Amino acid sequence: MRVHTSLNVSKVIVNGFLLVILVGALLLWLCNNFYYKIPLSIVDALFLSTSAVCVTGLSTIDVASDFGRVTQIILLALIQTGGLGFMTGMMLLTIAIRRRVGIKSQMSFLGGFGVEGLQDAVKLLHVVLCYTLAFEAVGAASLYFAFKAEGMTSSLALFNAVFHSVSAFCNAGFSPIAHGLRRYSMSFVVPGTIMSLIVLGGIGFPVFAECWSVIRNKGRLSYYSRLVLFITSGLLVGGTVLILVSEWNDAFAGMPFWAKLWNALFASVTTRTAGFDTVDPARFSVLGQILMIMLMVVGASPSSTGGGIKTTTVAVIGISVWNEIHGSHESTFRHKKIPYNTERRAQALIVVYIMTFFLAAIVLKSIEDMNFGALVFETASAMGTVGLSVGITPKFSVAGKMILIALMFWGRVGILSFFASLIRPEKGSVVHYPETHIPIG
């Protein structure tokens, strides 16, 4: 059903995220500086707030040592808000004060998850909340017993378990433990739980809702859900194999075979916009870092907590290329036609996305005395809201940090949505212009 309204959904989403980021930055700055007396600059507070709300995980400071406990809790709240989306919070608030959820609110909520039109907004909200809380609770329980067995006190184990569970499901990558998860490169429970949460948070809420419905009612998955699951599985397996081969004698040197395979799988999963690492990305070979950049660019699936250009965008472009090679006049896959508008949007997204983080790396190179390859890795991580770093994030100047802030923000709200919120859409025209032939290739 098409709903006609003057509401600019993109503008509402962009402004909503911007508001949460600014409020979050103020709270982090006030809490750390005046409650804990730990210095935190305005720029670093803005950077951390943006990284949390945009579920990225890049940090200019050590969250474990430079943040007080209450400041870490504020950061966790920002991660959860960013993972669920600004409009999810607004919908919840509207329902909590017993007010009717209007059409504009429903459209903004659905738009935040990439769903067009107006259909079952309240039902999707229920799925999002139940899905999120259930898996975060199960993940926290698993992590709690793992941390407790490690020797942590009950309160510390509980806090770390909840923090990592929320951060992993929201694909954020923040950790209140010094050096993150690198101490767990030779263990199973913690990395295994984190990977499960990352994948579940990255497949998208509508896909999970459909899978759950199929399990309960023994129906059939839609074309979209099958495509998401197929691409996700292929990327995880393919990424694992490629990273394992590239890092066999580099980052994974000295590890037993099972540990090499396990850490390659973790690297393949976490590059899909999560940002945790069990092996320092700085130790990866040039080939390994290039593979990680490629996976970071792809990212998670639509309507999820992850970023990137999304798995379905890659699928649409792949289908388009396949049909062009075979001389087909239409893009079809399994007897289904891909709409021209979908193809055009996918092409525009990939071009704008890749150009943006490459241009950002070039600009950063002109103002920062750093290796260009490391800058490309950092900008790809920021734009993909991944959070992986080769260790240069704290070294950026104020101007460099502001560029990364912009990349993280664009990566979360969608760079096309961001520009759509600034540009007034053209009105439809009844004039049809003649075609012209432009040779290419």
C-alpha positions as CSV (number, residue, x, y, z in Angstrom):
1,M,0.0,0.0,0.0
2,R,1.4,3.4,-1.0
3,V,0.8,6.2,1.5
4,H,0.9,9.8,0.4
5,T,2.3,12.2,3.0
6,S,4.4,15.3,3.1
7,L,6.6,13.7,5.8
8,N,10.3,13.4,4.8
9,V,11.2,10.1,6.5
10,S,14.9,10.5,5.7
11,K,15.0,13.9,7.4
12,V,13.2,12.6,10.5
13,I,15.7,9.7,10.8
14,V,18.8,11.9,10.2
15,N,17.6,14.5,12.7
16,G,16.7,11.9,15.2
17,F,20.1,10.2,15.2
18,L,21.8,13.7,15.3
19,L,19.8,14.6,18.4
20,V,20.6,11.4,20.2
21,I,24.3,11.8,19.4
22,L,24.5,15.4,20.7
23,V,22.6,14.6,23.9
24,G,24.8,11.5,24.4
25,A,28.0,13.5,23.8
26,L,26.9,16.0,26.5
27,L,26.1,13.3,29.0
28,L,29.4,11.5,28.4
29,W,31.4,14.8,28.8
30,L,29.5,15.9,31.9
31,C,29.7,12.5,33.6
32,N,33.4,11.8,33.0
33,N,34.7,15.3,33.7
34,F,32.5,16.4,36.7
35,Y,31.5,13.1,38.3
36,Y,34.7,11.1,37.9
37,K,37.1,14.0,37.3
38,I,38.6,12.1,34.4
39,P,39.4,14.5,31.5
40,L,37.4,14.0,28.3
41,S,37.5,16.6,25.6
42,I,34.3,17.7,23.8
43,V,35.6,16.3,20.5
44,D,36.3,12.9,22.1
45,A,32.9,12.9,23.8
46,L,31.3,13.6,20.4
47,F,33.4,10.9,18.7
48,L,32.5,8.3,21.3
49,S,28.8,9.3,21.3
50,T,28.7,9.1,17.5
51,S,30.5,5.7,17.5
52,A,28.1,4.3,20.1
53,V,24.8,5.6,18.5
54,C,26.1,4.6,15.0
55,V,27.0,1.2,16.5
56,T,30.6,1.5,15.2
57,G,33.1,0.8,18.0
58,L,35.9,3.1,17.0
59,S,37.3,4.8,20.0
60,T,39.9,7.6,20.6
61,I,40.3,6.6,24.2
62,D,40.5,3.4,26.3
63,V,36.9,2.8,27.3
64,A,38.1,0.3,30.0
65,S,40.4,2.7,31.8
66,D,39.4,6.2,30.8
67,F,35.6,5.9,31.4
68,G,34.0,5.6,34.9
69,R,31.3,2.9,35.4
70,V,28.4,5.3,35.0
71,T,29.9,6.7,31.9
72,Q,30.2,3.2,30.5
73,I,26.5,2.6,31.3
74,I,25.7,5.8,29.4
75,L,27.7,4.5,26.5
76,L,25.9,1.2,26.7
77,A,22.5,3.0,26.6
78,L,23.6,4.9,23.5
79,I,24.7,1.6,21.9
80,Q,21.3,0.1,22.6
81,T,19.5,3.2,21.3
82,G,21.6,3.2,18.2
83,G,21.1,-0.5,17.5
84,L,17.3,-0.3,17.8
85,G,17.0,3.0,16.1
86,F,15.8,6.4,17.2
87,M,12.2,5.9,15.9
88,T,12.0,2.6,17.9
89,G,12.5,4.6,21.1
90,M,10.0,7.2,20.0
91,M,7.4,4.5,19.2
92,L,8.0,3.0,22.7
93,L,7.7,6.3,24.4
94,T,4.4,7.0,22.6
95,I,3.0,3.6,23.6
96,A,4.3,4.0,27.2
97,I,2.3,7.3,27.7
98,R,-0.7,5.5,26.2
99,R,-1.0,7.6,23.1
100,R,-2.0,6.4,19.6
101,V,0.9,5.8,17.2
102,G,0.2,8.1,14.3
103,I,0.8,7.3,10.6
104,K,3.9,9.6,10.4
105,S,5.5,7.9,13.4
106,Q,4.8,4.5,11.9
107,M,6.3,5.5,8.5
108,S,9.4,6.9,10.2
109,F,9.8,3.7,12.3
110,L,9.5,1.5,9.2
111,G,11.8,3.8,7.2
112,G,14.4,3.4,9.8
113,F,14.4,-0.3,9.1
114,G,14.4,0.2,5.3
115,V,10.7,-0.9,5.0
116,E,8.6,1.2,2.6
117,G,4.9,2.0,2.9
118,L,2.8,1.5,6.0
119,Q,2.3,-2.1,7.1
120,D,2.3,-3.8,10.5
121,A,4.5,-1.2,12.1
122,V,3.4,-2.1,15.7
123,K,3.8,-5.8,14.9
124,L,7.4,-5.2,13.7
125,L,8.1,-3.1,16.8
126,H,7.0,-6.1,19.0
127,V,9.2,-8.4,17.0
128,V,12.2,-6.1,17.2
129,L,11.9,-5.7,21.0
130,C,11.2,-9.4,21.8
131,Y,13.9,-10.5,19.4
132,T,16.5,-8.1,20.8
133,L,15.8,-8.6,24.5
134,A,15.5,-12.4,24.2
135,F,18.8,-12.9,22.4
136,E,20.7,-10.3,24.5
137,A,19.5,-12.0,27.7
138,V,20.5,-15.4,26.5
139,G,23.9,-14.0,25.3
140,A,24.4,-12.3,28.6
141,A,23.7,-15.4,30.6
142,S,26.2,-17.4,28.5
143,L,28.9,-14.7,28.9
144,Y,28.2,-14.3,32.6
145,F,29.1,-17.9,33.4
146,A,32.1,-17.7,31.2
147,F,33.4,-14.6,32.9
148,K,32.5,-16.0,36.3
149,A,34.5,-19.1,35.6
150,E,37.4,-16.9,34.7
151,G,37.5,-15.5,38.3
152,M,35.5,-12.3,38.0
153,T,33.3,-11.2,40.8
154,S,29.6,-11.7,40.3
155,S,28.8,-8.0,39.8
156,L,31.7,-7.4,37.4
157,A,30.9,-10.6,35.5
158,L,27.2,-9.5,35.2
159,F,28.2,-6.0,34.0
160,N,30.7,-7.3,31.4
161,A,28.2,-9.9,30.2
162,V,25.4,-7.5,29.7
163,F,27.7,-4.9,28.1
164,H,29.3,-7.4,25.6
165,S,25.9,-9.0,24.8
166,V,24.3,-5.7,23.9
167,S,27.4,-4.5,22.1
168,A,27.7,-7.7,20.1
169,F,24.0,-7.9,19.1
170,C,24.0,-4.3,18.1
171,N,27.2,-4.9,16.1
172,A,28.9,-2.1,18.0
173,G,32.2,-3.7,19.1
174,F,32.8,-1.7,22.3
175,S,34.3,-3.6,25.3
176,P,34.9,-2.5,28.9
177,I,37.7,-5.1,29.2
178,A,41.2,-3.9,28.6
179,H,42.4,-5.0,25.1
180,G,38.9,-6.3,24.4
181,L,38.5,-9.9,23.4
182,R,42.1,-10.6,22.5
183,R,42.7,-12.6,25.6
184,Y,40.0,-15.1,24.4
185,S,41.7,-16.0,21.1
186,M,42.3,-19.6,22.4
187,S,38.9,-20.1,24.0
188,F,35.4,-21.1,22.7
189,V,32.5,-19.8,24.9
190,V,33.1,-16.1,24.8
191,P,34.0,-15.8,21.0
192,G,31.3,-18.3,20.1
193,T,28.6,-16.4,22.0
194,I,29.8,-13.1,20.5
195,M,29.8,-14.5,17.0
196,S,26.3,-15.8,17.4
197,L,25.0,-12.5,18.6
198,I,26.7,-10.6,15.8
199,V,25.2,-12.9,13.1
200,L,21.7,-12.8,14.7
201,G,21.8,-9.0,15.0
202,G,23.1,-8.7,11.4
203,I,20.5,-10.8,9.4
204,G,17.7,-8.2,10.0
205,F,14.6,-8.1,12.1
206,P,12.1,-8.9,9.3
207,V,14.1,-12.0,8.2
208,F,14.2,-13.4,11.8
209,A,10.4,-12.7,12.2
210,E,9.8,-14.6,9.0
211,C,12.1,-17.5,10.0
212,W,10.3,-17.7,13.3
213,S,6.9,-17.7,11.6
214,V,8.0,-20.5,9.2
215,I,9.3,-22.6,12.1
216,R,6.0,-22.2,14.0
217,N,3.6,-22.5,11.1
218,K,5.8,-24.7,8.7
219,G,5.4,-22.2,5.9
220,R,7.9,-21.1,3.2
221,L,10.5,-18.4,3.4
222,S,10.1,-15.5,1.0
223,Y,12.5,-14.8,-1.8
224,Y,14.1,-11.9,0.1
225,S,14.8,-14.0,3.3
226,R,16.3,-16.8,1.3
227,L,18.5,-14.4,-0.5
228,V,19.7,-12.8,2.7
229,L,20.5,-16.1,4.4
230,F,22.2,-17.5,1.2
231,I,24.5,-14.4,0.8
232,T,25.2,-14.2,4.6
233,S,26.2,-17.9,4.7
234,G,28.4,-17.5,1.6
235,L,30.2,-14.5,2.9
236,L,30.9,-16.1,6.2
237,V,32.3,-19.3,4.7
238,G,34.1,-17.5,1.9
239,G,35.6,-14.9,4.3
240,T,36.7,-17.5,6.7
241,V,38.6,-19.5,4.0
242,L,40.2,-16.5,2.4
243,I,41.3,-15.0,5.8
244,L,42.6,-18.4,6.9
245,V,44.7,-18.8,3.8
246,S,46.0,-15.2,3.9
247,E,46.9,-15.2,7.6
248,W,48.1,-18.8,8.0
249,N,51.8,-17.7,8.4
250,D,51.1,-14.1,9.5
251,A,48.5,-13.1,12.1
252,F,47.8,-16.8,13.0
253,A,51.4,-18.0,12.9
254,G,52.2,-20.3,15.9
255,M,48.5,-21.2,16.5
256,P,47.3,-24.8,16.3
257,F,45.0,-25.6,13.3
258,W,41.8,-25.4,15.2
259,A,42.7,-22.0,16.6
260,K,43.6,-20.7,13.2
261,L,40.3,-21.8,11.8
262,W,38.4,-20.5,14.8
263,N,40.0,-17.0,14.7
264,A,39.6,-16.8,10.9
265,L,35.9,-17.5,11.4
266,F,35.7,-14.8,14.1
267,A,37.5,-12.3,11.8
268,S,35.1,-13.1,9.0
269,V,32.1,-12.6,11.3
270,T,33.3,-9.5,13.0
271,T,34.2,-7.6,9.8
272,R,30.5,-7.7,9.0
273,T,30.2,-4.5,11.0
274,A,30.8,-5.8,14.6
275,G,34.2,-4.5,15.4
276,F,35.4,-7.0,18.0
277,D,38.7,-8.7,17.4
278,T,40.5,-11.7,19.0
279,V,43.6,-11.0,16.9
280,D,44.9,-7.4,16.4
281,P,44.1,-6.3,12.8
282,A,47.4,-4.5,12.8
283,R,49.1,-7.9,12.7
284,F,47.2,-9.0,9.6
285,S,49.1,-9.0,6.3
286,V,48.3,-6.5,3.5
287,L,46.2,-9.1,1.8
288,G,44.3,-9.9,5.0
289,Q,43.5,-6.2,5.6
290,I,42.3,-5.9,2.0
291,L,40.0,-8.9,2.5
292,M,38.7,-7.3,5.8
293,I,38.0,-4.0,4.0
294,M,36.0,-5.8,1.3
295,L,33.9,-7.6,4.0
296,M,33.5,-4.3,5.9
297,V,32.2,-2.6,2.8
298,V,29.6,-5.4,2.2
299,G,28.4,-5.3,5.9
300,A,25.2,-6.8,7.3
301,S,21.7,-7.1,5.9
302,P,19.0,-4.5,5.6
303,S,16.8,-3.7,8.6
304,S,19.5,-4.9,11.0
305,T,21.8,-3.4,13.6
306,G,24.7,-3.6,11.2
307,G,26.1,-1.2,8.5
308,G,27.8,-1.4,5.1
309,I,26.3,-1.3,1.7
310,K,24.3,-4.4,2.8
311,T,24.3,-8.0,1.5
312,T,21.2,-7.5,-0.8
313,T,22.9,-4.6,-2.5
314,V,25.8,-6.8,-3.5
315,A,23.3,-9.5,-4.5
316,V,21.4,-7.1,-6.8
317,I,24.7,-5.9,-8.5
318,G,25.9,-9.5,-8.9
319,I,22.6,-10.5,-10.5
320,S,22.8,-7.5,-12.8
321,V,26.3,-8.3,-13.9
322,W,25.5,-11.9,-14.5
323,N,22.5,-11.0,-16.7
324,E,24.6,-8.4,-18.6
325,I,27.3,-10.9,-19.3
326,H,24.7,-13.4,-20.6
327,G,23.1,-10.7,-22.8
328,S,19.8,-10.6,-21.0
329,H,17.6,-7.5,-21.4
330,E,16.3,-7.8,-17.8
331,S,17.9,-8.7,-14.5
332,T,16.3,-11.9,-13.3
333,F,17.2,-14.5,-10.7
334,R,15.3,-17.7,-10.1
335,H,12.4,-16.6,-12.3
336,K,12.1,-13.3,-10.5
337,K,12.7,-9.9,-12.1
338,I,14.8,-7.3,-10.3
339,P,13.1,-3.8,-10.7
340,Y,15.1,-1.2,-12.6
341,N,14.7,1.3,-9.7
342,T,16.3,-1.3,-7.3
343,E,19.2,-1.8,-9.7
344,R,19.8,1.9,-10.1
345,R,19.7,2.6,-6.3
346,A,22.1,-0.3,-5.7
347,Q,24.5,1.1,-8.3
348,A,24.3,4.6,-6.9
349,L,24.8,3.4,-3.4
350,I,28.0,1.4,-4.2
351,V,29.5,4.3,-6.2
352,V,28.8,7.0,-3.6
353,Y,29.7,4.7,-0.7
354,I,33.1,3.6,-2.1
355,M,34.0,7.1,-3.4
356,T,33.2,8.6,-0.1
357,F,35.5,6.6,2.1
358,F,38.3,6.6,-0.5
359,L,38.1,10.4,-0.8
360,A,38.0,10.7,3.0
361,A,41.2,8.6,3.1
362,I,42.8,10.9,0.6
363,V,41.8,14.0,2.6
364,L,43.1,12.4,5.8
365,K,46.4,11.6,4.2
366,S,46.8,15.3,3.4
367,I,46.3,16.3,7.1
368,E,47.6,13.3,8.9
369,D,51.2,11.8,8.8
370,M,50.0,8.2,8.6
371,N,50.3,5.2,6.2
372,F,47.7,5.5,3.4
373,G,46.7,1.8,3.7
374,A,46.0,2.3,7.4
375,L,43.9,5.3,6.6
376,V,41.8,3.4,4.0
377,F,41.3,0.6,6.5
378,E,40.1,3.2,9.1
379,T,37.8,5.1,6.8
380,A,36.3,1.8,5.5
381,S,35.7,0.7,9.1
382,A,34.1,4.0,10.1
383,M,31.9,4.2,7.0
384,G,30.8,0.6,7.5
385,T,30.2,1.2,11.2
386,V,32.5,-1.7,11.9
387,G,34.9,-0.4,14.5
388,L,38.0,-2.5,13.7
389,S,41.2,-0.5,13.8
390,V,44.9,-0.9,13.1
391,G,45.6,1.2,16.2
392,I,45.7,4.7,14.7
393,T,42.3,6.1,15.9
394,P,43.6,7.9,19.0
395,K,46.4,9.5,17.0
396,F,44.1,11.5,14.7
397,S,44.0,15.3,15.0
398,V,40.7,17.1,15.7
399,A,40.1,17.6,12.0
400,G,40.7,13.9,11.4
401,K,38.3,12.9,14.2
402,M,35.6,15.1,12.7
403,I,36.0,13.4,9.3
404,L,35.6,9.9,11.0
405,I,32.6,11.2,12.9
406,A,31.0,12.3,9.6
407,L,31.7,8.9,8.0
408,M,30.2,7.0,11.0
409,F,27.1,9.1,10.9
410,W,26.7,8.7,7.1
411,G,27.3,4.9,7.5
412,R,24.5,4.5,10.1
413,V,21.8,6.7,8.6
414,G,22.7,5.8,5.0
415,I,24.6,8.3,2.9
416,L,21.8,8.3,0.2
417,S,19.2,9.0,3.0
418,F,21.4,11.7,4.4
419,F,21.6,13.6,1.1
420,A,17.9,12.9,0.4
421,S,17.1,14.7,3.7
422,L,19.0,17.8,2.4
423,I,17.8,17.9,-1.2
424,R,14.2,18.6,-2.2
425,P,12.9,15.7,-4.4
426,E,12.1,16.6,-7.9
427,K,8.4,16.5,-8.8
428,G,7.4,14.0,-11.3
429,S,7.4,15.2,-14.9
430,V,5.2,14.1,-17.8
431,V,7.9,15.1,-20.3
432,H,9.9,12.1,-21.7
433,Y,13.2,13.0,-23.3
434,P,14.7,11.2,-26.3
435,E,17.4,8.6,-25.7
436,T,21.0,9.1,-26.7
437,H,23.6,6.5,-27.3
438,I,26.8,6.7,-25.2
439,P,29.4,3.9,-25.8
440,I,30.9,2.4,-22.7
441,G,33.2,-0.5,-21.8
